[in-house]
Amino acid sequence: MVFSKFLTDFIKCLYMKSFGLILILPLLISVPVSALSEALSREQIKGLDEQVQDIKKDVLAISAELSLLEEKLLFPSNTQVSLFVSVAKDAQFIPDAVQIKIDDKDVAHHIYSFKEVGALQRGGVQRIYTGNLKNGEHKLELSVIGRQNSGESQVEKGTFSISKKVGASLVEIHLGSSGASLIEIKER
């Protein structure tokens, strides 16, 4: 956490310096040309602009690295579990909302927009939850609210057992499957 705070503060410092340079540039440009030519040549201004762009690129790169590092620290691979939602392409069911509990604890819920439903129906997959679980068996409770293609509302609930093994675990919640239940769980 101390390292993460240090990196966050470092990035903020870099960002503020580059932001300050960006604020100063318009002031320098608004100075009369004769005064500007005396103080700075066009090459110097161009060099300063290039430096600002380089700093921006560096800050973005550091920010991306920090995000990856933070995810590794918060969700170590030996305890990490990720839940994904997918919809069968030929499903006669359109999800409106999903609520997920693991071991009687609310971990995720999501209300789907029209665009998100379209993406899921075209084969998209949504990561709805990433967290830490101990190795062993866990109870996964799902509540899915949606509607049939005919417009009729439908609520489907299910309780499933998932097995967390050593290493990262992936669990797919597949909706609209053919068979007795609307919900199918696939562990990978």
Secondary structure, 3 states (H helix, E strand, C coil): CHHHHHHHHHHHHHHHHHHHHHHHHHHHHHCCHHHHHHHCCHHHHHHHHHHHHHHHHHHHHHHHHHHHHHHHHHCCCCCEEEEEEEECCCCCEEEEEEEEEECCEEEEEEECCHHHHHHHHCCCEEEEEEEECCCEEEEEEEEEEEEECCCCEEEEEEEEEEEECCCCEEEEEEECCCCCCCEEEEEC
